[in-house]
Amino acid sequence: MPRPAVPHRSNLRREIAALAARMIAEDGITDYGFAKRKAARQLGAVNADELPNNAEIEAEVRTYLAVFQDEEHVERQLVMRLAAIEVMRELEPFRPYLTGAVLEGTAGRYSEVEIDLFPESAKEVEIFFLNQNVAYEHREPRRNQPDGPEAILVFDWDDIPFKLRIYAQDIERVSRRGAHGARQMERARLSVVEALVSNTPATVGTTP
């Protein structure tokens, strides 16, 4: 079987980043590292220095969403942020923060709403869910992460997937790195998310 044609090296990083972005936006891949390695294999890249960094991939994700999913993306972003507000209001005693693609504006069709919690005890959150009759799945986090979550809960809210990461209270003021790059992870309290929604153009979600 012939090997795929490899783009000129000066364009190869961009080609890999663009293909990885399409996979993230269309195929539900959430791990930037996995997406770029898969894209690199498809394009025949063999050298590590040909791989784009995660900031380059995020830029391509934004471009892809703007070009190919413009109105759909804006509508989805609003719906997911509104759902985040509802859930954050319910979880306010546990100090919720919105993080991830929904906050950053890069949520694709298969993105989850990611919320970090800082309760006195992780068990308090699970007891709350049980008392509210909310079905959820408990996932054990990787234990090799410094300052990592104590527990991860996933559930659906009006058919929108949510992921809650539950941290010890003393982690709240610790700066953490984002999952897709070296920069500090952005996170927003409820008031900030409400402001984001309030600043959404009035034409979004309306019909002529």
N, C-alpha and C positions, 0 to 999 in steps of 0.2 A: 504493500500500500504506500503510495507516495506521501512524503512528509508535507504538511501544509506550508504554503509560502510564508516566509517570515518578513514582516515589514522592515524597512530600513531602521537601524538602531535609533536614529534621532526621533522617529515616530513611535517606536515600539512601546515606550512607557505610556504614552497617551493611548495607544491602541489597547493595551492591557487595562488601563484605568477605565476606559470607556466600556469595554466588554464586562469588566467586573461590576461597573455601575448598572449595566443592563440586567445582570444576574440579580443584583440586590433589589432593583426596582420591580422586576418582572417575575423572578423565580422564588422570591421569599428567602433568599440567603441573607443572613444577618451578620455573619462573621466576615469582616472585610479581608482578613488574612486568608481565609479559605477561598473567598471569591477571587482575589487577585492571583492566588496560586493556580486555581482552576483555569482562569483566563490565560495565564502565562503558558500553561500546558497546551491549551487549544491553539495558541498562536506560535508555539514552538520556541518560546523563550527558554533559555537554559542558564543564564547568568543572573545572580542575585541583584547586581547593580542595574538590571533592566526592569526590575519590579518598581512600580510606583509606590510612594508612601501613602498612608491612609488619608492624609489631607488632600492629595491629588484625587483619590477615589471619591472622597466626599464631594469635591467640586464637580466631578463628572456626574455624580448622582443628582446633584442639584440641577445641572444642565439637562440631563435626561428627563427628569420630572417636568421641567419647564417646557421642554420641546414636545414630549410625547404624551404626557399626562396632565397638561396644564390645568384645565378646568376641573378634571377629576381629582387631581392632587389637591387643589385648593379646597374643594368641597370635603374631601376626606380629612384633610388637616383640621378643618373647622369641627367636623363631627367628632373626631378623636379628642380634640382639646375640650370640647363641651363635655364629653364623657369623662375625661380626666377631672374636670371641675366637679362633676357630680360625685365621683369616687373620693376625691380629696376632701370634699366637705364631709362625707360619711366617716372618713378616717382622720379627721382633724385632730383628735386627741393623741394620735400617734405621730404627729409632726411629719406630714407627707411632703415630698418634693417631686415634681415632675422632672424627668431626665430623658435622655435618648432622642430618637428621631422625631417624635411628636413635638418635643420642645424645640429642637433645632430646625425643624421645617423640612426634613428629608424623609418623612415617613412614606414608604411605598405601600403597595396593595396588601402586603402580608406583615406589615409592621405591628408590633405590640405597643401598647401604652405602658411605659416603664415608670414606676413610682418607687422612690426610696422612702422607707419609714424608719423612725428612730424612737421606738417605744421604750418604756421601762423594761418590758419583757416581750420576747417574740411570742410567747404563749398567749399574751393578752390579745394579740391580733387574731390568732387562730380561734380563741374563745369568742371574740367578737363575730367572726364569720359564722361560727357554729350557731350562735344565738340569733343571727340574722338569717339563718337558713340559706346562706350563699355557698354553693358548691365550689370547691377549689381543689387544686392539686398541690401537695407539698413536695418540693424538690430540695434535695440536699445540695448545698453549694460546694464548690471545690474548696478544700481546706488549705490549699497551698497559697491562697491569696492573702497578703498582708492587709489587715483592716477590711477583710471581706465580709459579706453578709452572713448572718447567723442562720437565716432561712430564706427560701424563695417560695412564694405562693403564686400560682397562675390560675386565672379564672376568666370567664367571659362576662361582660357587662353590656347588655343589649347587643349581643353578637360581636362585640369588639373585644379582642384579646388583651388582657392585662397581665403584666408581670410585676409583682411586688418584691422588692429586695428589702429584707428587714435587718437593720444594723443595731449594734449596741449604741446607747445614747452618747457615749463619749467619742464616737466616730463622727458625729454630726459636723464638728468644726474641723475635721481633718480634710485637707485638700486631696482629692482622688483624681487619678488619671482616667480619661475616657477610654471606652473599650476599643475605639477605632483610631487611636492616635496618642501622641505623647502629651497633648495639651490637657489642661485640667478639665475634668468633666463639668459641664454646665448643669445646673439644677435650679429649679424655680419653685418658690412657695406658691400657695393658692392665689394670693393677691396678684402675683405677677402673671400667672396663667389667665386669670380673669381679665387683666389689662390687655393681654395679647388678643383675646377673643373680642374684647370691646373695640380694639383697633382694626379688626378685620373689616374690609370694605363692605358696605351695606349691600352691594349687589350680589355678594356671595350667597348662594342658597336661595336666590329668588328667581322667578321666571319673568320674562318680559310681559 
